[in-house]
Amino acid sequence: MEKMKAFFWFCSGANIAILKKCPTETNKYVGIGGTVFFTGVLAALSAGYALYTVFESWYWAVAFGAVWGVMIFNLDRFIVSSMRKKERFWAEWKLAFPRLLLAVFLALVISKPLELKIFEKEIDQKVSEQKVLEMQEAKDNLEMAYPEIARLKTENEQLRDEIAAKAAFRDQLQEEYDAERFGVKTPGTTGIVGLGVNAEKKEQQLDAAQRDLEQLQERNWVKIDEHEREMAAVMARKQEVFEQQQAAIDQYDGLAARIHALSQLTSESQAVYWANIFIMLLFVAMEAAPVMVKLMAGKGPYDEVLDQSESAVSVYAKERKYKNEEESTRRVEVFDKTISSETAAKIQKKLHRDELITRAEMELLERRLGEMEQGVEG
C-alpha cells in the first residue's frame, strides 16, 4: 500500500519530502497522481487501438501506444507539478489553457477509432452502399468509354431484322403458293385446285424470294459473325478494365472510407450525431482530467510549505548573486588599482631610461664634434 501511495505521489509530480510534512495533503496527491497515471494508460490504449485500425499490426500498435501513453503521462505530470496555486484564478488557467487545447485536439483524434467501432455495423452497411454506387458508376463510365459495343449490337439487330423481313416475305409467298395449289380462295389466288399458271408464277416468286433470303442470310451472317468477334474482343478489354476497377472498389474499406461513412451517418441521423459528440466530450474530459483536478483542488498546507521553500531558495539565490556581484566589483577595483600602480612605475622607469640614453647620445655627439674641430685646426 505504501509503495502504491509513493508511486502515485511520484505520478502527481509532488515534492515527496515536503508532502510527508503535510499528512492532510497525502490523499489529495494520491488522487491527482492516480488521475495522471490512468489518463496516460487510457491514452496508450486509445492510441494503440487507433494505430491498429490503420495498420492491423499488434506489434506497432503496442509500441506506438506505449510511447504515446508515456508522452501524455509525462506531459500531464509536468503541467500538474508546475502549476502553483495563485491568489488569482485566471493565473492558473493561463498555464492550463494550452493543455486544455491539446486535450480537445487529442480527443478529436483518439475518439475516432472508438466511434468507428461503436457504429461498426452501420458503417459497414454504408460502405457497402457506397461500393454498389461506385460499381454502378464504373459500369456507366465503361459503357461511355466503349461506345462501339452498343453500335455493333445495333448493327447486328438491324441485320437480323433484314433477315427476319426477308423470311416473312418468303413465308407470305409460301402461303400464297400453297393456297393457289390447294384451291383456297384469297384476294391473291384464283381458288382453282392444281398447278396452274398462277401457281407456277407464285412458285417462281417463292423461289426468287428464297434465293434472296439465302443470299441475304449469307451476307448478313458474315457481318454478324465479324461484329460478334469484334464485340468479344472489346468486351474482353472492357471486362479486364472492370475487374481492375472492381478490385479497387472491393478494397474501399480503409480508415478514410469508414470515416467518410461515419460523416454521412452523422449528417443523416441526429442520434448518431449526438452520440458522436458525447463520445468526443468523454475523451476531452479524460484528457483534461489531470489539469482539471489540479485546478479544482484548493490551496492547502503543501502549497504553503512549497511556496515558503521556493521563496527561501529564491531569497538565498538573490543574496548569493548580490554577494558575488559585490565580490566581483571589489576584485575589479583592486585589480584596476594594481594595474594602475604597475603601469605608472613602468612608465617612469621607461622615461628615466630614455633620458639616460639621450644624455649618452649627446655626450657622444659632443665628443665627436670636438675631435672633428681639432682635426681641422691641425
LOKEFI-562514 format. One record per atom (N, C-alpha, C): x, y, z; residue in one letter. Coordinates in steps of 0.05 Angstrom, whole numbers, padded with zeros to 5 digits, always signed. Layout:
BEGIN
XYZa
...
//
This chain:
BEGIN
+00017-00024+00000m
+00000+00000+00000m
+00017+00025+00000m
+00039+00025+00016e
+00056+00048+00018e
+00071+00052-00009e
+00078+00030-00022k
+00092+00032-00048k
+00073+00044-00069k
+00048+00036-00068m
+00028+00047-00087m
+00024+00077-00082m
+00023+00084-00056k
+00019+00112-00049k
+00043+00128-00059k
+00068+00118-00054a
+00092+00131-00063a
+00092+00134-00094a
+00082+00113-00107f
+00081+00114-00137f
+00062+00136-00146f
+00039+00138-00134f
+00020+00158-00142f
+00030+00186-00135f
+00045+00188-00113w
+00058+00214-00107w
+00077+00222-00129w
+00092+00202-00138f
+00111+00207-00160f
+00096+00216-00185f
+00073+00202-00191c
+00058+00210-00214c
+00047+00238-00212c
+00041+00247-00188s
+00030+00274-00185s
+00051+00295-00188s
+00077+00288-00188g
+00098+00307-00190g
+00103+00323-00165g
+00093+00314-00142a
+00095+00328-00117a
+00123+00324-00105a
+00132+00344-00088n
+00157+00341-00073n
+00151+00323-00049n
+00161+00299-00050i
+00154+00279-00030i
+00164+00287-00003i
+00188+00300-00001a
+00198+00308+00025a
+00180+00328+00038a
+00169+00347+00022i
+00150+00367+00033i
+00123+00354+00039i
+00115+00336+00021l
+00089+00323+00024l
+00087+00307+00050l
+00109+00295+00058k
+00109+00279+00083k
+00106+00297+00108k
+00112+00322+00105k
+00108+00341+00127k
+00079+00350+00129k
+00063+00344+00108c
+00035+00353+00108c
+00017+00328+00105c
+00012+00313+00126p
-00003+00288+00124p
-00032+00292+00114p
-00043+00316+00118t
-00071+00320+00109t
-00073+00323+00078t
-00050+00326+00065e
-00050+00330+00036e
-00043+00304+00021e
-00036+00283+00035t
-00026+00259+00021t
-00048+00247+00004t
-00072+00245+00014n
-00094+00232-00002n
-00100+00249-00027n
-00099+00275-00024k
-00105+00292-00047k
-00085+00286-00070k
-00060+00284-00063y
-00040+00280-00084y
-00039+00251-00093y
-00049+00232-00077v
-00053+00205-00087v
-00075+00206-00109v
-00096+00221-00104g
-00117+00224-00125g
-00107+00237-00150g
-00091+00259-00147i
-00081+00272-00170i
-00062+00254-00186i
-00045+00240-00171g
-00026+00221-00185g
-00041+00199-00199g
-00062+00188-00186g
-00078+00167-00199g
-00091+00177-00225g
-00101+00202-00224t
-00113+00213-00248t
-00093+00216-00270t
-00069+00226-00264v
-00048+00228-00284v
-00041+00201-00295v
-00038+00181-00278f
-00029+00155-00286f
-00050+00142-00305f
-00075+00142-00296f
-00096+00128-00312f
-00102+00143-00338f
-00098+00170-00338t
-00101+00184-00363t
-00080+00175-00383t
-00056+00171-00373g
-00035+00160-00391g
-00041+00133-00401g
-00052+00116-00383v
-00060+00088-00392v
-00082+00089-00413v
-00102+00106-00409l
-00124+00108-00428l
-00114+00119-00455l
-00096+00138-00453a
-00084+00150-00477a
-00069+00128-00493a
-00054+00111-00478a
-00039+00090-00491a
-00058+00070-00505a
-00079+00062-00491l
-00099+00043-00503l
-00112+00055-00528l
-00120+00080-00525s
-00134+00093-00548s
-00116+00096-00572s
-00091+00105-00567a
-00072+00109-00589a
-00065+00082-00602a
-00061+00061-00585g
-00055+00035-00595g
-00077+00024-00613g
-00102+00027-00604y
-00125+00017-00620y
-00127+00033-00646y
-00122+00060-00644a
-00124+00077-00668a
-00104+00067-00689a
-00079+00061-00680l
-00059+00052-00699l
-00065+00024-00710l
-00077+00008-00693y
-00084-00019-00702y
-00106-00018-00724y
-00124+00000-00722t
-00145+00002-00743t
-00133+00011-00769t
-00110+00024-00769v
-00097+00033-00794v
-00079+00011-00805v
-00061+00000-00789f
-00041-00019-00799f
-00048-00048-00792f
-00066-00053-00774e
-00074-00080-00766e
-00050-00096-00757e
-00032-00084-00742s
-00009-00098-00731s
-00007-00092-00701s
-00009-00114-00686w
-00009-00111-00657w
+00019-00101-00647w
+00040-00109-00661y
+00067-00101-00653y
+00069-00071-00653y
+00063-00059-00676w
+00065-00029-00678w
+00044-00015-00661w
+00021-00027-00658a
+00000-00015-00641a
+00010-00014-00612a
+00021-00035-00602v
+00031-00035-00574v
+00054-00016-00571v
+00073-00016-00590a
+00096+00001-00588a
+00088+00031-00589a
+00071+00038-00608f
+00062+00066-00610f
+00045+00074-00586f
+00028+00056-00577g
+00011+00062-00554g
+00027+00067-00529g
+00048+00051-00525a
+00065+00054-00502a
+00080+00081-00503a
+00091+00088-00526v
+00105+00114-00529v
+00085+00137-00525v
+00062+00135-00537w
+00042+00156-00534w
+00033+00159-00505w
+00028+00137-00492g
+00019+00138-00464g
+00040+00150-00446g
+00065+00143-00450v
+00087+00155-00433v
+00089+00184-00439v
+00086+00192-00464m
+00088+00221-00471m
+00066+00237-00457m
+00041+00227-00459i
+00018+00241-00446i
+00022+00241-00416i
+00031+00218-00404f
+00035+00217-00376f
+00056+00238-00367f
+00078+00239-00382n
+00100+00258-00375n
+00090+00287-00378n
+00075+00292-00399l
+00064+00319-00403l
+00046+00327-00381l
+00027+00310-00373d
+00008+00316-00352d
+00023+00320-00325d
+00042+00303-00320r
+00058+00304-00295r
+00073+00331-00294r
+00084+00339-00316f
+00099+00364-00317f
+00080+00388-00312f
+00057+00388-00325i
+00038+00410-00322i
+00027+00411-00294i
+00019+00388-00283v
+00008+00388-00256v
+00029+00396-00236v
+00054+00387-00239s
+00074+00393-00219s
+00083+00422-00221s
+00081+00434-00245s
+00090+00462-00249s
+00068+00482-00242s
+00043+00473-00239m
+00021+00491-00232m
+00023+00498-00203m
+00021+00524-00197r
+00021+00534-00170r
-00005+00547-00163r
-00015+00543-00140k
-00040+00556-00131k
-00035+00585-00127k
-00050+00601-00143k
-00047+00630-00142k
-00071+00643-00128k
-00067+00668-00121e
-00089+00683-00109e
-00110+00689-00131e
-00100+00693-00155r
-00119+00699-00177r
-00124+00673-00193r
-00150+00668-00197f
-00158+00643-00210f
-00148+00642-00239f
-00149+00665-00253w
-00142+00665-00281w
-00112+00660-00286w
-00096+00665-00266a
-00067+00660-00268a
-00062+00630-00272a
-00078+00614-00258e
-00075+00585-00261e
-00086+00575-00288e
-00108+00587-00297w
-00119+00580-00323w
-00100+00587-00346w
-00085+00608-00342k
-00066+00616-00363k
-00046+00594-00369k
-00037+00580-00348l
-00019+00557-00352l
-00033+00532-00362l
-00058+00529-00353a
-00072+00504-00360a
-00085+00506-00388a
-00089+00530-00398f
-00104+00533-00424f
-00091+00517-00447f
-00064+00519-00451p
-00052+00503-00473p
-00057+00474-00471p
-00056+00463-00446r
-00061+00434-00442r
-00090+00427-00448r
-00109+00445-00442l
-00137+00440-00448l
-00141+00440-00478l
-00128+00458-00492l
-00130+00458-00522l
-00119+00432-00533l
-00096+00423-00522l
-00085+00398-00530l
-00104+00375-00524l
-00118+00376-00502a
-00137+00355-00495a
-00159+00353-00516a
-00169+00376-00524v
-00190+00376-00545v
-00180+00364-00571v
-00156+00372-00579f
-00144+00362-00603f
-00140+00331-00602f
-00129+00322-00580l
-00124+00293-00576l
-00151+00278-00576l
-00171+00290-00563a
-00197+00277-00562a
-00209+00274-00590a
-00206+00294-00606l
-00216+00292-00634l
-00202+00270-00649l
-00176+00266-00644v
-00161+00246-00659v
-00166+00218-00648v
-00164+00216-00621i
-00165+00189-00608i
-00193+00178-00607i
-00213+00195-00606s
-00241+00185-00604s
-00251+00172-00630s
-00239+00179-00652k
-00249+00169-00678k
-00249+00138-00679k
-00227+00124-00672p
-00228+00095-00673p
-00250+00083-00656p
-00255+00094-00633l
-00276+00084-00616l
-00303+00088-00629l
-00307+00112-00641e
-00332+00117-00655e
-00336+00097-00678e
-00315+00092-00693l
-00316+00073-00715l
-00324+00045-00705l
-00314+00038-00681k
-00320+00011-00670k
-00349+00010-00660k
-00359+00032-00648i
-00386+00032-00637i
-00406+00030-00660i
-00402+00045-00681f
-00421+00046-00703f
-00411+00028-00726f
-00398+00006-00719e
-00386-00012-00740e
-00407-00023-00759e
-00429-00033-00749k
-00449-00045-00766k
-00461-00025-00786k
-00468-00002-00775e
-00480+00019-00792e
-00459+00028-00813e
-00434+00030-00804i
-00413+00039-00823i
-00409+00018-00845i
-00410-00008-00837d
-00407-00029-00857d
-00429-00028-00878d
-00453-00023-00869q
-00476-00020-00888q
-00472+00004-00906q
-00463+00026-00895k
-00458+00050-00911k
-00436+00046-00931k
-00415+00032-00922v
-00393+00026-00941v
-00402+00008-00963v
-00419-00012-00957s
-00429-00030-00978s
-00446-00014-00998s
-00463+00004-00988e
-00479+00020-01006e
-00461+00037-01024e
-00440+00048-01012q
-00421+00064-01028q
-00407+00047-01049q
-00401+00022-01042k
-00388+00004-01062k
-00407-00001-01085k
-00433-00005-01079v
-00452-00010-01101v
-00454+00014-01119v
-00454+00038-01107l
-00455+00062-01124l
-00430+00065-01140l
-00407+00059-01128e
-00382+00061-01143e
-00382+00041-01166e
-00392+00017-01161m
-00393-00004-01181m
-00411+00005-01205m
-00434+00015-01199q
-00452+00024-01220q
-00440+00047-01235q
-00427+00065-01221e
-00414+00088-01235e
-00391+00078-01253e
-00377+00057-01244a
-00355+00046-01260a
-00367+00033-01286a
-00390+00019-01283k
-00402+00007-01306k
-00411+00028-01326k
-00424+00050-01316d
-00433+00071-01333d
-00409+00084-01348d
-00388+00088-01333n
-00364+00100-01346n
-00352+00082-01367n
-00353+00056-01362l
-00342+00037-01383l
-00360+00037-01407l
-00386+00039-01403e
-00405+00040-01426e
-00399+00064-01443e
-00393+00087-01430m
-00386+00111-01445m
-00359+00109-01458m
-00341+00094-01445a
-00313+00091-01456a
-00312+00072-01479a
-00332+00054-01482y
-00332+00034-01504y
-00359+00036-01519y
-00364+00058-01534p
-00389+00061-01548p
-00392+00042-01572p
-00370+00030-01582e
-00372+00012-01605e
-00388-00013-01599e
-00389-00021-01573i
-00405-00045-01566i
-00435-00040-01573i
-00445-00017-01564a
-00473-00010-01569a
-00477-00007-01600a
-00458+00005-01613r
-00461+00008-01643r
-00462-00019-01656r
-00444-00037-01649l
-00444-00064-01661l
-00469-00079-01655l
-00479-00077-01631k
-00504-00090-01624k
-00527-00080-01641k
-00528-00053-01645t
-00549-00041-01661t
-00547-00051-01690t
-00523-00052-01701e
-00520-00061-01728e
-00528-00090-01731e
-00521-00107-01712n
-00529-00135-01713n
-00560-00138-01712n
-00573-00121-01695e
-00602-00122-01694e
-00614-00114-01721e
-00602-00094-01733q
-00612-00086-01760q
-00608-00108-01780q
-00585-00121-01780l
-00580-00143-01798l
-00600-00166-01794l
-00605-00173-01768r
-00625-00194-01762r
-00653-00186-01771r
-00659-00160-01767d
-00686-00150-01775d
-00689-00153-01806d
-00667-00148-01821e
-00669-00151-01850e
-00674-00180-01857e
-00660-00198-01844i
-00665-00227-01849i
-00693-00235-01842i
-00703-00225-01819a
-00730-00231-01810a
-00750-00220-01830a
-00745-00196-01841a
-00764-00185-01860a
-00765-00202-01886a
-00741-00210-01895k
-00740-00227-01919k
-00753-00254-01914k
-00749-00265-01891a
-00761-00291-01884a
-00791-00288-01883a
-00801-00266-01872a
-00830-00261-01870a
-00842-00259-01898a
-00827-00245-01916f
-00837-00242-01944f
-00837-00269-01957f
-00816-00285-01953r
-00816-00312-01964r
-00838-00329-01954r
-00844-00327-01928d
-00866-00343-01916d
-00893-00334-01927d
-00896-00308-01932q
-00921-00299-01944q
-00925-00310-01972q
-00903-00311-01988l
-00905-00323-02015l
-00910-00352-02013l
-00899-00365-01993q
-00904-00394-01989q
-00933-00399-01983q
-00945-00383-01967e
-00974-00386-01960e
-00991-00381-01985e
-00984-00361-02001e
-01000-00356-02025e
-00997-00379-02045e
-00972-00389-02047y
-00968-00412-02066y
-00984-00436-02057y
-00983-00442-02031d
-00998-00465-02021d
-01029-00461-02025d
-01038-00436-02020a
-01066-00431-02024a
-01074-00434-02053a
-01057-00426-02072e
-01062-00429-02100e
-01063-00458-02108e
-01045-00474-02098r
-01045-00503-02105r
-01069-00518-02094r
-01077-00510-02070f
-01099-00525-02057f
-01126-00512-02062f
-01128-00492-02079g
-01153-00480-02086g
-01166-00463-02065g
-01150-00452-02047v
-01161-00434-02026v
-01165-00407-02039v
-01189-00397-02037k
-01195-00371-02049k
-01187-00348-02031k
-01169-00331-02041t
-01159-00307-02026t
-01158-00285-02046t
-01154-00260-02037p
-01152-00238-02056p
-01129-00242-02076p
-01108-00258-02069g
-01086-00261-02088g
-01086-00288-02102g
-01107-00305-02099t
-01108-00331-02112t
-01133-00334-02128t
-01133-00355-02146t
-01156-00359-02164t
-01177-00377-02151t
-01169-00393-02132g
-01187-00412-02119g
-01190-00438-02134g
-01173-00443-02155i
-01174-00467-02171i
-01152-00486-02161i
-01160-00511-02156v
-01141-00531-02146v
-01123-00540-02169v
-01097-00543-02162g
-01077-00553-02182g
-01056-00533-02188g
-01036-00543-02204l
-01013-00526-02211l
-01019-00512-02238l
-01033-00490-02236g
-01039-00475-02260g
-01018-00454-02265g
-01025-00435-02283v
-01007-00413-02290v
-01000-00396-02266v
-01021-00389-02250n
-01016-00372-02226n
-00999-00387-02206n
-01004-00413-02204a
-00987-00428-02184a
-00958-00428-02193a
-00953-00431-02219e
-00926-00431-02229e
-00913-00404-02224e
-00928-00382-02228k
-00917-00355-02223k
-00910-00352-02194k
-00928-00361-02177k
-00923-00358-02148k
-00900-00375-02139k
-00897-00399-02153e
-00874-00416-02146e
-00848-00402-02154e
-00848-00389-02178q
-00824-00374-02187q
-00818-00351-02167q
-00839-00336-02159q
-00835-00315-02139q
-00824-00326-02113q
-00835-00350-02105l
-00825-00362-02080l
-00796-00370-02082l
-00789-00382-02106d
-00761-00390-02109d
-00742-00365-02109d
-00752-00343-02122a
-00735-00319-02122a
-00732-00308-02094a
-00754-00308-02079a
-00753-00297-02052a
-00735-00315-02034a
-00736-00342-02039q
-00718-00360-02024q
-00689-00354-02030q
-00683-00350-02056r
-00655-00344-02064r
-00646-00317-02051r
-00664-00297-02052d
-00657-00271-02040d
-00652-00275-02010d
-00669-00291-01997l
-00666-00295-01968l
-00639-00309-01962l
-00633-00329-01978e
-00608-00344-01973e
-00583-00326-01978e
-00584-00310-01999q
-00562-00291-02004q
-00559-00271-01982q
-00583-00260-01974l
-00582-00240-01952l
-00572-00253-01926l
-00581-00277-01920q
-00572-00290-01896q
-00542-00295-01897q
-00532-00303-01920e
-00503-00308-01923e
-00487-00282-01918e
-00496-00260-01931r
-00482-00234-01927r
-00484-00225-01898r
-00509-00224-01888n
-00513-00213-01861n
-00500-00229-01839n
-00502-00256-01842w
-00490-00273-01821w
-00459-00270-01820w
-00447-00265-01844v
-00418-00260-01844v
-00412-00234-01828v
-00428-00213-01834k
-00425-00188-01819k
-00430-00191-01789k
-00451-00207-01783i
-00458-00211-01755i
-00435-00226-01741i
-00424-00246-01754d
-00402-00260-01742d
-00378-00242-01737d
-00372-00225-01757e
-00350-00206-01753e
-00355-00187-01730e
-00380-00177-01729h
-00387-00160-01707h
-00385-00174-01680h
-00393-00199-01679e
-00392-00214-01654e
-00363-00218-01645e
-00345-00224-01664r
-00317-00227-01657r
-00305-00200-01647r
-00313-00179-01661e
-00303-00153-01652e
-00314-00145-01625e
-00340-00151-01621m
-00351-00146-01594m
-00338-00163-01572m
-00332-00188-01579a
-00319-00205-01559a
-00292-00194-01551a
-00277-00183-01570a
-00251-00172-01564a
-00254-00147-01547a
-00273-00130-01555v
-00278-00105-01539v
-00288-00112-01511v
-00307-00132-01509m
-00317-00140-01483m
-00295-00151-01465m
-00276-00165-01478a
-00254-00176-01462a
-00237-00153-01450a
-00232-00133-01466r
-00217-00110-01456r
-00233-00095-01434r
-00259-00092-01440k
-00276-00079-01421k
-00278-00094-01395k
-00280-00121-01396q
-00282-00137-01372q
-00256-00136-01356q
-00233-00134-01370e
-00208-00132-01356e
-00206-00106-01341e
-00214-00084-01354v
-00214-00058-01340v
-00234-00058-01317v
-00257-00070-01321f
-00277-00071-01300f
-00267-00087-01276f
-00254-00110-01281e
-00243-00126-01259e
-00222-00110-01243e
-00206-00095-01257q
-00186-00078-01243q
-00200-00057-01225q
-00221-00045-01237q
-00236-00025-01221q
-00251-00038-01198q
-00261-00062-01203q
-00276-00077-01182q
-00257-00084-01159q
-00233-00092-01166a
-00213-00098-01145a
-00207-00074-01128a
-00205-00051-01141a
-00200-00026-01126a
-00224-00019-01109a
-00248-00023-01120i
-00273-00016-01105i
-00276-00035-01081i
-00269-00061-01085d
-00271-00080-01063d
-00253-00073-01040d
-00231-00059-01046q
-00212-00050-01025q
-00221-00024-01012q
-00243-00013-01021y
-00254+00012-01009y
-00266+00006-00982y
-00248+00001-00963d
-00257-00005-00936d
-00235+00004-00915d
-00220+00024-00923g
-00199+00034-00906g
-00209+00054-00885g
-00190+00065-00871l
-00198+00084-00849l
-00212+00109-00861l
-00201+00119-00883a
-00213+00143-00895a
-00242+00138-00904a
-00246+00114-00916a
-00273+00107-00925a
-00292+00104-00902a
-00283+00093-00880r
-00301+00089-00857r
-00307+00115-00843r
-00287+00133-00842i
-00292+00160-00831i
-00312+00175-00848i
-00309+00172-00874h
-00328+00186-00893h
-00356+00174-00888h
-00358+00148-00885a
-00384+00136-00880a
-00396+00146-00853a
-00379+00148-00833l
-00388+00159-00807l
-00398+00187-00810l
-00384+00203-00826s
-00392+00231-00831s
-00420+00232-00844s
-00424+00214-00863q
-00451+00213-00875q
-00472+00204-00855q
-00465+00185-00838l
-00485+00177-00818l
-00492+00199-00799l
-00472+00215-00790t
-00478+00237-00772t
-00494+00259-00785t
-00491+00262-00811s
-00507+00282-00825s
-00535+00273-00830s
-00539+00246-00831e
-00566+00235-00837e
-00582+00229-00811e
-00568+00224-00789s
-00582+00215-00764s
-00574+00233-00741s
-00593+00245-00728q
-00588+00262-00705q
-00578+00245-00681q
-00588+00221-00679a
-00579+00203-00657a
-00549+00197-00659a
-00540+00190-00683v
-00512+00185-00687v
-00496+00210-00683v
-00507+00232-00692y
-00492+00258-00689y
-00487+00264-00659y
-00507+00262-00643w
-00504+00269-00615w
-00487+00248-00600w
-00490+00223-00608a
-00473+00202-00596a
-00444+00207-00603a
-00439+00216-00627n
-00412+00223-00635n
-00401+00246-00618n
-00417+00266-00614i
-00409+00289-00598i
-00403+00281-00569i
-00420+00265-00557f
-00416+00257-00529f
-00391+00239-00526f
-00386+00222-00545i
-00361+00206-00543i
-00337+00224-00544i
-00337+00244-00562m
-00315+00262-00563m
-00311+00278-00537m
-00334+00287-00525l
-00333+00302-00500l
-00322+00284-00478l
-00329+00258-00479l
-00319+00239-00459l
-00288+00238-00460l
-00277+00237-00484f
-00248+00236-00487f
-00236+00263-00479f
-00249+00285-00485v
-00239+00311-00475v
-00237+00311-00445v
-00258+00301-00432a
-00258+00300-00403a
-00235+00283-00392a
-00231+00260-00405m
-00209+00242-00396m
-00182+00255-00400m
-00178+00268-00423e
-00152+00280-00429e
-00147+00304-00410e
-00168+00319-00404a
-00164+00343-00388a
-00167+00338-00358a
-00172+00313-00350a
-00177+00307-00322a
-00155+00315-00303a
-00129+00309-00309p
-00108+00316-00290p
-00107+00346-00285p
-00109+00362-00306v
-00107+00391-00303v
-00131+00401-00288v
-00155+00391-00294m
-00179+00400-00281m
-00179+00392-00251m
-00169+00369-00245v
-00166+00361-00216v
-00148+00380-00202v
-00126+00387-00214k
-00107+00406-00201k
-00120+00433-00198k
-00135+00442-00218l
-00148+00468-00216l
-00169+00469-00195l
-00184+00447-00192m
-00206+00446-00173m
-00196+00443-00144m
-00172+00432-00141a
-00161+00428-00114a
-00155+00455-00101a
-00163+00458-00076g
-00158+00483-00062g
-00129+00485-00053g
-00121+00508-00045k
-00094+00513-00035k
-00092+00502-00006k
-00074+00484-00002g
-00071+00471+00024g
-00044+00475+00037g
-00038+00462+00059p
-00013+00465+00073p
+00011+00458+00055p
+00008+00439+00038y
+00030+00431+00020y
+00038+00455+00002y
+00018+00469-00009d
+00024+00492-00026d
+00037+00514-00010d
+00029+00518+00015e
+00041+00539+00032e
+00070+00532+00037e
+00076+00507+00045v
+00103+00499+00051v
+00120+00501+00026v
+00109+00492+00004l
+00124+00493-00021l
+00130+00522-00029l
+00111+00540-00025d
+00116+00569-00031d
+00138+00579-00013d
+00137+00573+00013q
+00158+00582+00031q
+00185+00571+00023q
+00186+00545+00016s
+00211+00533+00008s
+00222+00546-00017s
+00205+00550-00037e
+00214+00563-00062e
+00222+00592-00057e
+00208+00606-00039s
+00215+00633-00032s
+00242+00634-00019s
+00247+00615+00000a
+00273+00615+00014a
+00295+00609-00006a
+00291+00591-00024v
+00311+00586-00044v
+00316+00610-00062v
+00294+00624-00069s
+00296+00647-00086s
+00312+00670-00071s
+00305+00674-00045v
+00319+00695-00030v
+00349+00688-00027v
+00354+00662-00021y
+00382+00654-00018y
+00397+00658-00045y
+00385+00651-00067a
+00397+00654-00093a
+00403+00684-00099a
+00384+00701-00092k
+00388+00730-00096k
+00410+00741-00078k
+00411+00731-00053e
+00433+00740-00035e
+00460+00731-00046e
+00462+00706-00054r
+00487+00697-00065r
+00495+00713-00090r
+00475+00719-00107k
+00481+00735-00131k
+00491+00762-00123k
+00478+00775-00103y
+00486+00802-00095y
+00515+00801-00083y
+00520+00781-00066k
+00547+00779-00055k
+00568+00773-00076k
+00561+00756-00095n
+00580+00751-00116n
+00586+00775-00133n
+00564+00791-00138e
+00568+00816-00153e
+00586+00836-00138e
+00582+00838-00111e
+00599+00855-00094e
+00628+00846-00095e
+00632+00820-00091e
+00659+00810-00091e
+00672+00814-00118e
+00657+00810-00139s
+00668+00815-00166s
+00676+00844-00170s
+00658+00862-00161t
+00664+00891-00164t
+00689+00898-00148t
+00691+00887-00124r
+00715+00893-00107r
+00741+00883-00120r
+00739+00859-00131r
+00763+00847-00144r
+00771+00864-00168r
+00751+00874-00182v
+00757+00890-00206v
+00771+00916-00197v
+00761+00928-00176e
+00773+00953-00166e
+00802+00949-00157e
+00807+00927-00142v
+00834+00921-00133v
+00852+00916-00157v
+00841+00902-00176f
+00857+00896-00200f
+00864+00921-00215f
+00844+00939-00218d
+00849+00964-00232d
+00870+00981-00217d
+00869+00982-00190k
+00889+00997-00175k
+00916+00985-00179k
+00918+00958-00177t
+00944+00945-00181t
+00955+00950-00208t
+00939+00948-00228i
+00947+00952-00255i
+00956+00981-00259i
+00942+01000-00246s
+00949+01029-00249s
+00976+01034-00237s
+00981+01023-00213s
+01007+01027-00199s
+01030+01015-00215s
+01026+00991-00224e
+01047+00978-00240e
+01052+00993-00266e
+01031+01003-00278t
+01034+01017-00304t
+01049+01043-00299t
+01043+01058-00278a
+01057+01083-00272a
+01087+01079-00267a
+01093+01057-00252a
+01122+01051-00247a
+01136+01044-00273a
+01123+01029-00290k
+01136+01021-00315k
+01141+01046-00332k
+01121+01064-00333i
+01124+01088-00349i
+01147+01106-00339i
+01149+01109-00312q
+01170+01125-00300q
+01198+01113-00306q
+01199+01087-00304k
+01224+01073-00309k
+01232+01076-00338k
+01213+01075-00356k
+01219+01078-00385k
+01228+01106-00391k
+01215+01126-00378l
+01223+01154-00383l
+01252+01159-00373l
+01258+01148-00350h
+01285+01151-00338h
+01306+01138-00357h
+01299+01115-00367r
+01318+01101-00385r
+01321+01117-00411r
+01300+01128-00421d
+01302+01144-00445d
+01319+01169-00441d
+01316+01181-00417e
+01332+01205-00410e
+01362+01198-00409e
+01369+01176-00397l
+01397+01168-00395l
+01408+01162-00423l
+01392+01149-00440i
+01401+01144-00467i
+01406+01169-00483i
+01388+01188-00479t
+01390+01214-00493t
+01416+01229-00484t
+01422+01229-00458r
+01446+01242-00447r
+01471+01229-00459r
+01472+01203-00459a
+01495+01189-00470a
+01500+01195-00499a
+01477+01196-00514e
+01480+01203-00543e
+01490+01231-00547e
+01481+01250-00530m
+01490+01278-00532m
+01520+01280-00525m
+01529+01266-00505e
+01558+01267-00498e
+01575+01256-00520e
+01565+01233-00532l
+01580+01221-00554l
+01581+01240-00578l
+01559+01254-00583l
+01558+01273-00606l
+01577+01296-00601l
+01578+01307-00576e
+01596+01329-00570e
+01625+01321-00572e
+01632+01297-00563r
+01659+01287-00565r
+01668+01284-00594r
+01651+01274-00611r
+01658+01271-00639r
+01662+01299-00653r
+01644+01317-00645l
+01647+01344-00657l
+01673+01357-00648l
+01681+01352-00623g
+01707+01363-00613g
+01730+01351-00628g
+01730+01326-00633e
+01751+01313-00648e
+01753+01323-00676e
+01730+01328-00688m
+01730+01338-00715m
+01742+01366-00717m
+01736+01384-00696e
+01747+01411-00696e
+01777+01410-00692e
+01788+01393-00675q
+01817+01390-00672q
+01830+01381-00697q
+01818+01364-00712g
+01830+01354-00737g
+01831+01377-00757g
+01812+01394-00758v
+01811+01416-00777v
+01833+01436-00770v
+01838+01443-00745e
+01858+01462-00737e
+01886+01451-00742e
+01890+01426-00738g
+01916+01414-00744g
+01922+01413-00773g
//
